[in-house]
Amino acid sequence: MSDLTIYLCTGLILAGISGASVFIKKTIGDLPDRIHQKNMEQIKHINSKELQIDNYFRQVSGKEIESLLNLWMRLIPNNTNSSGKLTDEETLKRMNETIMYGSEETIRRLAILQQYIYKDLASCDDNGDQKRICAFGGYFLIAYTICQLKKDFTGYDINPEDIMRITVTDYEDTSNKNIFDKAHGIAKEKLGI
């Protein structure tokens, strides 16, 4: 083989290696940018979806939200409404609007509450303290649902015990502490908190 042939072959090989090197550097070098762009597109998509949801809730009438929260608050007995009961129509409205306006977590809490009402309250002993613990376990589940709705509508986290303090006049009474603690524990266990 002549020197010229060796020189040309070496040049072609070097050019091929150089071209492959440039190709590899370009491909691998651009990979982080491509991954970043893809991640940014996903974030924009998620943010766009969240903005659409946020805009939807902003369009919901404040009166409708107030009405829904009021229906929930009426479920916890207090001095002005000792029964804590809603009409069948109000109950249906409360559940429908909660499903319509509530987040995934709110609906999960509603489902747990409803199952508690269907199963646990129905099978609760008539023993005085045990019956009160079961009832207040339900009230705590209601309070947790109210707190989640408040978070859905306003973004504010509130404490379910504050809801109980607002609505139950003897909540701070030390003679009831054991009952309320056990009832709160039932609600936390049911919700997995």
MDAnalysis code that builds the backbone (N, CA, C; Angstrom):
import MDAnalysis as mda
import numpy as np

u = mda.Universe.empty(579, n_residues=193, atom_resindex=np.repeat(np.arange(193), 3), trajectory=True)
u.add_TopologyAttr("name", ["N", "CA", "C"] * 193)
u.add_TopologyAttr("resid", np.arange(1, 194))
u.add_TopologyAttr("resname", ["MET", "SER", "ASP", "LEU", "THR", "ILE", "TYR", "LEU", "CYS", "THR", "GLY", "LEU", "ILE", "LEU", "ALA", "GLY", "ILE", "SER", "GLY", "ALA", "SER", "VAL", "PHE", "ILE", "LYS", "LYS", "THR", "ILE", "GLY", "ASP", "LEU", "PRO", "ASP", "ARG", "ILE", "HIS", "GLN", "LYS", "ASN", "MET", "GLU", "GLN", "ILE", "LYS", "HIS", "ILE", "ASN", "SER", "LYS", "GLU", "LEU", "GLN", "ILE", "ASP", "ASN", "TYR", "PHE", "ARG", "GLN", "VAL", "SER", "GLY", "LYS", "GLU", "ILE", "GLU", "SER", "LEU", "LEU", "ASN", "LEU", "TRP", "MET", "ARG", "LEU", "ILE", "PRO", "ASN", "ASN", "THR", "ASN", "SER", "SER", "GLY", "LYS", "LEU", "THR", "ASP", "GLU", "GLU", "THR", "LEU", "LYS", "ARG", "MET", "ASN", "GLU", "THR", "ILE", "MET", "TYR", "GLY", "SER", "GLU", "GLU", "THR", "ILE", "ARG", "ARG", "LEU", "ALA", "ILE", "LEU", "GLN", "GLN", "TYR", "ILE", "TYR", "LYS", "ASP", "LEU", "ALA", "SER", "CYS", "ASP", "ASP", "ASN", "GLY", "ASP", "GLN", "LYS", "ARG", "ILE", "CYS", "ALA", "PHE", "GLY", "GLY", "TYR", "PHE", "LEU", "ILE", "ALA", "TYR", "THR", "ILE", "CYS", "GLN", "LEU", "LYS", "LYS", "ASP", "PHE", "THR", "GLY", "TYR", "ASP", "ILE", "ASN", "PRO", "GLU", "ASP", "ILE", "MET", "ARG", "ILE", "THR", "VAL", "THR", "ASP", "TYR", "GLU", "ASP", "THR", "SER", "ASN", "LYS", "ASN", "ILE", "PHE", "ASP", "LYS", "ALA", "HIS", "GLY", "ILE", "ALA", "LYS", "GLU", "LYS", "LEU", "GLY", "ILE"])
u.atoms.positions = np.array([
    [0.830, -1.152, 0.000],
    [0.000, 0.000, 0.000],
    [0.890, 1.235, 0.000],
    [0.489, 2.186, -0.765],
    [1.294, 3.389, -0.878],
    [1.005, 4.326, 0.278],
    [1.920, 5.258, 0.446],
    [1.758, 6.245, 1.507],
    [0.499, 7.082, 1.287],
    [0.210, 7.359, 0.048],
    [-0.976, 8.147, -0.279],
    [-2.237, 7.407, 0.124],
    [-2.285, 6.121, -0.130],
    [-3.456, 5.312, 0.226],
    [-3.604, 5.260, 1.737],
    [-2.493, 5.049, 2.429],
    [-2.523, 5.013, 3.898],
    [-2.985, 6.364, 4.418],
    [-2.472, 7.425, 3.846],
    [-2.835, 8.776, 4.268],
    [-4.334, 9.014, 4.060],
    [-4.852, 8.615, 2.894],
    [-6.276, 8.789, 2.598],
    [-7.136, 7.928, 3.524],
    [-6.746, 6.699, 3.732],
    [-7.513, 5.808, 4.629],
    [-7.501, 6.351, 6.043],
    [-6.343, 6.801, 6.488],
    [-6.235, 7.371, 7.831],
    [-7.115, 8.610, 7.935],
    [-7.074, 9.445, 6.902],
    [-7.920, 10.643, 6.886],
    [-9.387, 10.298, 6.943],
    [-9.806, 9.293, 6.174],
    [-11.211, 8.872, 6.167],
    [-11.615, 8.292, 7.529],
    [-10.725, 7.499, 8.091],
    [-11.013, 6.904, 9.400],
    [-11.130, 8.010, 10.448],
    [-10.195, 8.948, 10.445],
    [-10.231, 10.064, 11.393],
    [-11.482, 10.920, 11.177],
    [-11.833, 11.156, 9.947],
    [-13.039, 11.926, 9.644],
    [-14.273, 11.175, 10.147],
    [-14.274, 9.862, 9.935],
    [-15.396, 9.048, 10.418],
    [-15.485, 9.073, 11.930],
    [-14.327, 8.941, 12.579],
    [-14.301, 8.978, 14.042],
    [-14.715, 10.360, 14.524],
    [-14.187, 11.375, 13.873],
    [-14.520, 12.754, 14.242],
    [-16.011, 13.008, 14.054],
    [-16.545, 12.558, 12.923],
    [-17.985, 12.733, 12.664],
    [-18.817, 11.971, 13.677],
    [-18.399, 10.747, 13.983],
    [-19.119, 9.958, 14.976],
    [-19.014, 10.616, 16.332],
    [-17.847, 11.155, 16.615],
    [-17.635, 11.845, 17.886],
    [-18.565, 13.056, 18.000],
    [-18.635, 13.826, 16.926],
    [-19.522, 14.998, 16.918],
    [-20.975, 14.545, 17.066],
    [-21.330, 13.487, 16.355],
    [-22.697, 12.956, 16.430],
    [-23.012, 12.514, 17.856],
    [-22.111, 11.756, 18.476],
    [-22.319, 11.264, 19.838],
    [-22.395, 12.427, 20.815],
    [-21.450, 13.391, 20.690],
    [-21.464, 14.550, 21.582],
    [-22.765, 15.328, 21.427],
    [-23.202, 15.500, 20.207],
    [-24.430, 16.251, 19.936],
    [-25.636, 15.521, 20.520],
    [-25.670, 14.204, 20.290],
    [-26.804, 13.416, 20.772],
    [-26.821, 13.361, 22.291],
    [-25.709, 13.006, 22.896],
    [-25.632, 12.888, 24.349],
    [-25.671, 14.267, 24.994],
    [-25.001, 15.218, 24.379],
    [-24.984, 16.574, 24.927],
    [-26.358, 17.220, 24.931],
    [-27.172, 16.919, 23.937],
    [-28.514, 17.500, 23.858],
    [-29.532, 16.745, 24.706],
    [-29.166, 15.557, 25.168],
    [-30.103, 14.729, 25.925],
    [-30.637, 15.430, 27.181],
    [-29.788, 16.038, 28.015],
    [-30.336, 16.737, 29.192],
    [-31.313, 17.856, 28.801],
    [-31.005, 18.578, 27.726],
    [-31.913, 19.635, 27.279],
    [-33.242, 19.058, 26.826],
    [-33.192, 17.951, 26.109],
    [-34.432, 17.321, 25.654],
    [-35.257, 16.810, 26.835],
    [-34.585, 16.197, 27.803],
    [-35.285, 15.712, 29.001],
    [-35.905, 16.889, 29.747],
    [-35.136, 17.961, 29.883],
    [-35.643, 19.161, 30.565],
    [-36.867, 19.714, 29.834],
    [-36.801, 19.801, 28.517],
    [-37.939, 20.307, 27.741],
    [-39.166, 19.418, 27.924],
    [-38.957, 18.114, 27.920],
    [-40.078, 17.198, 28.097],
    [-40.689, 17.371, 29.483],
    [-39.850, 17.480, 30.494],
    [-40.345, 17.708, 31.855],
    [-41.106, 19.029, 31.949],
    [-40.589, 20.058, 31.301],
    [-41.260, 21.360, 31.314],
    [-42.629, 21.278, 30.642],
    [-42.727, 20.523, 29.564],
    [-44.023, 20.348, 28.892],
    [-45.008, 19.644, 29.805],
    [-44.543, 18.633, 30.539],
    [-45.418, 17.926, 31.468],
    [-45.871, 18.847, 32.593],
    [-44.945, 19.652, 33.122],
    [-45.288, 20.595, 34.191],
    [-46.297, 21.621, 33.678],
    [-46.075, 22.129, 32.466],
    [-47.023, 23.092, 31.889],
    [-48.394, 22.464, 31.726],
    [-48.436, 21.193, 31.309],
    [-49.715, 20.500, 31.139],
    [-50.429, 20.365, 32.489],
    [-49.691, 19.950, 33.502],
    [-50.277, 19.790, 34.834],
    [-50.753, 21.139, 35.366],
    [-49.908, 22.167, 35.231],
    [-50.287, 23.503, 35.704],
    [-51.495, 24.029, 34.945],
    [-51.553, 23.753, 33.658],
    [-52.689, 24.186, 32.852],
    [-53.963, 23.530, 33.359],
    [-53.880, 22.257, 33.674],
    [-55.042, 21.526, 34.192],
    [-55.452, 22.104, 35.541],
    [-54.475, 22.372, 36.417],
    [-54.788, 22.942, 37.729],
    [-55.392, 24.337, 37.588],
    [-54.896, 25.115, 36.632],
    [-55.473, 26.439, 36.409],
    [-56.912, 26.343, 35.924],
    [-57.194, 25.370, 35.069],
    [-58.575, 25.180, 34.610],
    [-59.483, 24.823, 35.778],
    [-59.002, 23.950, 36.651],
    [-59.793, 23.574, 37.822],
    [-59.993, 24.778, 38.725],
    [-58.923, 25.532, 38.966],
    [-59.004, 26.717, 39.815],
    [-59.994, 27.727, 39.236],
    [-59.941, 27.952, 37.935],
    [-60.872, 28.873, 37.293],
    [-62.308, 28.400, 37.424],
    [-62.516, 27.102, 37.321],
    [-63.871, 26.553, 37.465],
    [-64.421, 26.893, 38.847],
    [-63.596, 26.642, 39.896],
    [-64.079, 26.901, 41.245],
    [-64.261, 28.393, 41.503],
    [-63.490, 29.225, 40.852],
    [-63.678, 30.663, 41.009],
    [-64.997, 31.123, 40.391],
    [-65.454, 30.385, 39.377],
    [-66.714, 30.734, 38.733],
    [-67.917, 30.263, 39.540],
    [-67.695, 29.272, 40.413],
    [-68.791, 28.771, 41.232],
    [-69.228, 29.901, 42.166],
    [-70.498, 30.097, 42.227],
    [-71.043, 31.165, 43.047],
    [-70.629, 30.997, 44.501],
    [-70.249, 32.109, 45.123],
    [-69.915, 32.098, 46.544],
    [-71.101, 31.646, 47.378],
    [-72.292, 31.936, 46.910],
    [-73.515, 31.525, 47.629],
    [-73.637, 30.003, 47.637],
    [-73.296, 29.359, 46.517],
    [-73.376, 27.902, 46.445],
    [-72.380, 27.256, 47.405],
    [-71.176, 27.796, 47.449],
    [-70.160, 27.264, 48.352],
    [-70.581, 27.500, 49.796],
    [-71.071, 28.693, 50.092],
    [-71.538, 29.014, 51.435],
    [-72.677, 28.076, 51.839],
    [-73.589, 27.839, 50.916],
    [-74.717, 26.949, 51.178],
    [-74.238, 25.531, 51.480],
    [-73.279, 25.046, 50.716],
    [-72.759, 23.697, 50.920],
    [-72.074, 23.577, 52.286],
    [-71.216, 24.530, 52.613],
    [-70.539, 24.484, 53.913],
    [-71.554, 24.591, 55.051],
    [-72.590, 25.395, 54.848],
    [-73.634, 25.538, 55.856],
    [-74.363, 24.211, 56.077],
    [-74.650, 23.491, 54.995],
    [-75.298, 22.184, 55.135],
    [-74.423, 21.228, 55.947],
    [-73.129, 21.275, 55.708],
    [-72.214, 20.413, 56.454],
    [-72.161, 20.828, 57.920],
    [-72.082, 22.120, 58.173],
    [-71.985, 22.602, 59.555],
    [-73.242, 22.241, 60.343],
    [-74.373, 22.208, 59.685],
    [-75.626, 21.868, 60.371],
    [-75.658, 20.425, 60.847],
    [-74.780, 19.590, 60.341],
    [-74.757, 18.189, 60.760],
    [-74.173, 17.999, 62.156],
    [-73.393, 18.965, 62.632],
    [-72.817, 18.864, 63.968],
    [-73.740, 19.623, 64.918],
    [-74.320, 18.928, 65.895],
    [-75.281, 19.590, 66.785],
    [-74.642, 20.704, 67.599],
    [-75.416, 21.737, 67.850],
    [-74.991, 22.817, 68.737],
    [-76.221, 23.371, 69.439],
    [-76.088, 24.485, 70.099],
    [-77.207, 25.048, 70.860],
    [-78.394, 25.427, 69.986],
    [-78.131, 25.939, 68.800],
    [-79.227, 26.413, 67.949],
    [-79.848, 25.305, 67.122],
    [-79.123, 24.211, 66.932],
    [-79.639, 23.102, 66.122],
    [-79.224, 21.796, 66.780],
    [-79.970, 21.379, 67.766],
    [-79.543, 20.220, 68.541],
    [-79.767, 18.896, 67.801],
    [-80.544, 18.901, 66.754],
    [-80.821, 17.633, 66.081],
    [-79.698, 17.203, 65.152],
    [-79.040, 18.129, 64.506],
    [-77.985, 17.782, 63.560],
    [-78.507, 17.047, 62.351],
    [-79.780, 17.184, 62.042],
    [-80.388, 16.438, 60.934],
    [-80.707, 17.370, 59.774],
    [-80.680, 16.778, 58.601],
    [-81.069, 17.482, 57.382],
    [-82.261, 16.751, 56.790],
    [-83.037, 17.474, 56.003],
    [-84.109, 16.809, 55.275],
    [-83.482, 15.906, 54.216],
    [-84.275, 15.001, 53.672],
    [-83.764, 14.122, 52.610],
    [-83.265, 14.944, 51.430],
    [-83.987, 16.006, 51.108],
    [-83.590, 16.867, 49.988],
    [-82.261, 17.560, 50.278],
    [-82.096, 18.044, 51.505],
    [-80.840, 18.696, 51.885],
    [-79.677, 17.701, 51.891],
    [-79.943, 16.488, 52.348],
    [-78.901, 15.452, 52.366],
    [-78.442, 15.130, 50.951],
    [-79.390, 14.976, 50.051],
    [-79.051, 14.691, 48.653],
    [-78.269, 15.853, 48.040],
    [-78.701, 17.075, 48.324],
    [-77.998, 18.261, 47.812],
    [-76.571, 18.304, 48.365],
    [-76.413, 18.045, 49.662],
    [-75.092, 18.068, 50.293],
    [-74.169, 17.059, 49.629],
    [-74.651, 15.853, 49.426],
    [-73.803, 14.825, 48.818],
    [-73.508, 15.143, 47.357],
    [-74.509, 15.547, 46.593],
    [-74.294, 15.864, 45.175],
    [-73.316, 17.015, 44.993],
    [-73.499, 18.082, 45.768],
    [-72.614, 19.241, 45.629],
    [-71.205, 18.940, 46.128],
    [-71.096, 18.104, 47.138],
    [-69.763, 17.723, 47.614],
    [-69.039, 16.943, 46.528],
    [-69.737, 16.034, 45.887],
    [-69.126, 15.280, 44.790],
    [-68.811, 16.205, 43.621],
    [-69.688, 17.171, 43.353],
    [-69.482, 18.075, 42.223],
    [-68.317, 19.040, 42.468],
    [-68.224, 19.614, 43.660],
    [-67.238, 20.655, 43.932],
    [-66.023, 20.179, 44.710],
    [-66.108, 19.010, 45.321],
    [-65.032, 18.556, 46.192],
    [-63.876, 17.917, 45.446],
    [-62.741, 17.940, 46.110],
    [-61.542, 17.304, 45.558],
    [-61.628, 15.798, 45.755],
    [-60.650, 15.112, 45.235],
    [-60.574, 13.660, 45.391],
    [-60.551, 13.284, 46.875],
    [-59.783, 14.026, 47.675],
    [-59.694, 13.744, 49.111],
    [-61.019, 14.014, 49.810],
    [-61.723, 15.061, 49.409],
    [-63.022, 15.355, 50.014],
    [-64.005, 14.226, 49.743],
    [-64.022, 13.747, 48.530],
    [-64.943, 12.667, 48.168],
    [-64.570, 11.382, 48.907],
    [-63.284, 11.143, 49.093],
    [-62.835, 9.977, 49.863],
    [-63.355, 10.079, 51.295],
    [-63.245, 11.265, 51.879],
    [-63.719, 11.465, 53.250],
    [-65.235, 11.320, 53.337],
    [-65.939, 11.825, 52.326],
    [-67.393, 11.665, 52.289],
    [-67.757, 10.180, 52.251],
    [-67.068, 9.417, 51.440],
    [-67.352, 7.986, 51.327],
    [-67.100, 7.270, 52.653],
    [-66.008, 7.612, 53.323],
    [-65.704, 7.000, 54.620],
    [-66.775, 7.372, 55.640],
    [-67.175, 8.643, 55.642],
    [-68.237, 9.090, 56.543],
    [-69.534, 8.325, 56.286],
    [-69.921, 8.218, 55.031],
    [-71.178, 7.544, 54.715],
    [-71.122, 6.068, 55.123],
    [-69.992, 5.409, 54.900],
    [-69.855, 4.015, 55.313],
    [-69.913, 3.894, 56.840],
    [-69.331, 4.872, 57.522],
    [-69.388, 4.892, 58.990],
    [-70.844, 5.008, 59.452],
    [-71.603, 5.876, 58.803],
    [-73.013, 6.050, 59.161],
    [-73.789, 4.770, 58.873],
    [-73.569, 4.178, 57.694],
    [-74.309, 2.977, 57.303],
    [-73.994, 1.782, 58.201],
    [-72.704, 1.595, 58.524],
    [-72.280, 0.372, 59.216],
    [-72.037, 0.577, 60.704],
    [-71.114, 1.453, 61.042],
    [-70.647, 1.567, 62.418],
    [-71.683, 2.167, 63.365],
    [-72.339, 3.222, 62.962],
    [-73.338, 3.826, 63.841],
    [-74.516, 2.890, 64.064],
    [-74.882, 2.180, 63.035],
    [-76.016, 1.255, 63.144],
    [-75.714, 0.110, 64.105],
    [-74.456, -0.290, 64.198],
    [-74.101, -1.425, 65.049],
    [-73.529, -1.004, 66.399],
    [-73.567, 0.266, 66.700],
    [-72.987, 0.783, 67.942],
    [-73.849, 0.372, 69.146],
    [-73.194, 0.027, 70.245],
    [-73.905, -0.343, 71.472],
    [-74.737, 0.820, 71.990],
    [-75.806, 0.485, 72.681],
    [-76.638, 1.523, 73.285],
    [-76.102, 1.967, 74.634],
    [-74.992, 1.390, 75.045],
    [-74.333, 1.805, 76.277],
    [-74.056, 3.303, 76.190],
    [-74.357, 4.068, 77.227],
    [-74.275, 5.522, 77.222],
    [-72.993, 6.099, 76.644],
    [-71.852, 5.798, 77.248],
    [-70.587, 6.370, 76.773],
    [-70.214, 5.841, 75.397],
    [-70.422, 4.551, 75.174],
    [-70.063, 3.975, 73.873],
    [-70.900, 4.589, 72.760],
    [-72.151, 4.819, 73.029],
    [-73.026, 5.440, 72.030],
    [-72.560, 6.870, 71.735],
    [-72.157, 7.599, 72.769],
    [-71.650, 8.967, 72.576],
    [-70.340, 8.957, 71.795],
    [-69.473, 7.992, 72.094],
    [-68.199, 7.887, 71.369],
    [-68.471, 7.627, 69.882],
    [-69.385, 6.714, 69.605],
    [-69.737, 6.430, 68.202],
    [-70.298, 7.674, 67.521],
    [-71.205, 8.367, 68.197],
    [-71.819, 9.565, 67.611],
    [-70.769, 10.642, 67.357],
    [-69.924, 10.889, 68.343],
    [-68.914, 11.925, 68.157],
    [-67.830, 11.500, 67.173],
    [-67.609, 10.200, 67.010],
    [-66.719, 9.731, 65.936],
    [-67.255, 10.183, 64.587],
    [-68.571, 10.084, 64.414],
    [-69.214, 10.572, 63.187],
    [-69.081, 12.079, 63.039],
    [-69.242, 12.798, 64.157],
    [-69.110, 14.261, 64.095],
    [-67.685, 14.666, 63.726],
    [-66.710, 13.924, 64.238],
    [-65.322, 14.213, 63.849],
    [-65.109, 13.943, 62.364],
    [-65.696, 12.873, 61.847],
    [-65.582, 12.605, 60.404],
    [-66.221, 13.743, 59.601],
    [-67.325, 14.264, 60.092],
    [-67.956, 15.421, 59.440],
    [-67.019, 16.612, 59.498],
    [-66.414, 16.846, 60.671],
    [-65.494, 17.981, 60.822],
    [-64.302, 17.850, 59.870],
    [-63.770, 16.640, 59.730],
    [-62.652, 16.429, 58.799],
    [-63.090, 16.705, 57.356],
    [-64.302, 16.350, 57.022],
    [-64.811, 16.613, 55.672],
    [-64.991, 18.113, 55.460],
    [-65.506, 18.806, 56.463],
    [-65.657, 20.261, 56.388],
    [-64.295, 20.919, 56.188],
    [-63.308, 20.466, 56.950],
    [-61.951, 21.025, 56.832],
    [-61.400, 20.839, 55.420],
    [-61.648, 19.675, 54.845],
    [-61.151, 19.417, 53.486],
    [-61.887, 20.288, 52.470],
    [-63.194, 20.465, 52.642],
    [-63.938, 21.359, 51.747],
    [-63.404, 22.779, 51.847],
    [-63.135, 23.231, 53.057],
    [-62.584, 24.575, 53.274],
    [-61.244, 24.697, 52.538],
    [-60.437, 23.659, 52.611],
    [-59.152, 23.675, 51.907],
    [-59.381, 23.704, 50.397],
    [-60.358, 22.919, 49.914],
    [-60.668, 22.909, 48.484],
    [-61.059, 24.300, 47.999],
    [-61.898, 24.996, 48.765],
    [-62.459, 26.266, 48.319],
    [-61.544, 27.455, 48.566],
    [-60.743, 27.402, 49.638],
    [-59.954, 28.583, 49.994],
    [-58.458, 28.343, 50.019],
    [-58.052, 27.076, 50.111],
    [-56.630, 26.757, 50.228],
    [-56.152, 26.779, 51.667],
    [-57.035, 27.106, 52.615],
    [-56.647, 27.172, 54.025],
    [-56.882, 25.839, 54.712],
    [-55.875, 25.421, 55.507],
    [-56.010, 24.228, 56.342],
    [-56.548, 24.665, 57.693],
    [-57.585, 24.000, 58.151],
    [-58.099, 24.277, 59.493],
    [-58.143, 22.972, 60.268],
    [-58.160, 23.098, 61.577],
    [-58.116, 21.959, 62.476],
    [-59.537, 21.469, 62.754],
    [-59.807, 20.175, 62.580],
    [-61.150, 19.665, 62.851],
    [-61.579, 19.866, 64.305],
    [-60.609, 19.877, 65.222],
    [-60.962, 20.138, 66.614],
    [-61.523, 21.544, 66.785],
    [-61.077, 22.488, 65.961],
    [-61.638, 23.837, 66.029],
    [-63.097, 23.835, 65.596],
    [-63.418, 23.034, 64.608],
    [-64.822, 22.901, 64.194],
    [-65.646, 22.366, 65.364],
    [-65.114, 21.368, 66.053],
    [-65.820, 20.804, 67.205],
    [-65.938, 21.838, 68.327],
    [-64.890, 22.612, 68.570],
    [-64.942, 23.650, 69.610],
    [-65.992, 24.711, 69.284],
    [-66.137, 25.003, 67.990],
    [-67.114, 26.009, 67.564],
    [-68.540, 25.508, 67.762],
    [-68.772, 24.245, 67.473],
    [-70.147, 23.745, 67.436],
    [-70.590, 22.983, 68.677],
    [-69.684, 22.342, 69.387],
    [-70.056, 21.535, 70.551],
    [-69.731, 22.339, 71.805],
    [-70.772, 22.725, 72.534],
    [-70.587, 23.651, 73.662],
    [-69.755, 23.062, 74.793],
    [-69.826, 21.763, 75.043],
    [-69.078, 21.185, 76.161],
    [-67.815, 20.452, 75.701],
    [-67.287, 20.849, 74.564],
    [-66.092, 20.181, 74.040],
    [-64.905, 20.315, 74.991],
    [-64.747, 21.458, 75.612],
    [-63.614, 21.697, 76.513],
    [-63.863, 21.168, 77.929],
    [-65.048, 20.665, 78.203],
    [-65.375, 20.125, 79.517],
    [-64.504, 18.904, 79.797],
    [-63.763, 18.921, 80.898],
    [-62.819, 17.838, 81.196],
    [-63.514, 16.501, 81.406],
    [-64.763, 16.508, 81.824],
    [-65.473, 15.240, 82.032],
    [-65.753, 14.528, 80.706],
    [-65.697, 15.271, 79.595],
    [-65.938, 14.686, 78.269],
    [-64.659, 14.380, 77.505],
    [-63.508, 14.751, 78.061],
    [-62.238, 14.618, 77.343],
    [-62.003, 13.196, 76.841],
    [-62.228, 12.206, 77.678],
    [-62.006, 10.811, 77.293],
    [-62.904, 10.413, 76.118],
    [-64.150, 10.824, 76.144],
    [-65.102, 10.503, 75.069],
    [-64.657, 11.151, 73.765],
    [-64.308, 12.445, 73.825],
    [-63.887, 13.151, 72.611],
    [-62.564, 12.607, 72.075],
    [-61.652, 12.253, 72.968],
    [-60.371, 11.684, 72.520],
    [-60.585, 10.356, 71.795],
    [-61.432, 9.505, 72.357],
    [-61.708, 8.215, 71.713],
    [-62.430, 8.416, 70.379],
    [-63.387, 9.340, 70.356],
    [-64.128, 9.618, 69.121],
    [-63.196, 10.165, 68.044],
    [-62.292, 11.055, 68.445],
    [-61.326, 11.607, 67.501],
    [-60.419, 10.501, 66.973],
    [-60.032, 9.592, 67.856],
    [-59.201, 8.459, 67.444],
    [-59.906, 7.578, 66.427],
    [-61.215, 7.370, 66.600],
    [-61.994, 6.582, 65.633],
    [-61.939, 7.250, 64.263],
    [-62.173, 8.567, 64.237],
    [-62.175, 9.297, 62.962],
    [-60.807, 9.224, 62.293],
    [-59.753, 9.426, 63.068],
    [-58.407, 9.365, 62.504],
    [-58.099, 7.971, 61.933],
    [-58.530, 6.949, 62.662],
    [-58.293, 5.579, 62.198],
    [-59.055, 5.321, 60.884],
    [-60.300, 5.722, 60.832],
    [-61.105, 5.519, 59.624],
    [-60.496, 6.247, 58.421],
    [-59.965, 7.455, 58.673],
    [-59.395, 8.258, 57.582],
    [-57.949, 7.878, 57.269],
    [-57.355, 7.062, 58.124],
    [-55.960, 6.670, 57.909],
    [-54.990, 7.814, 58.169],
    [-55.329, 8.623, 59.153],
    [-54.485, 9.795, 59.478],
    [-53.644, 9.478, 60.701],
])
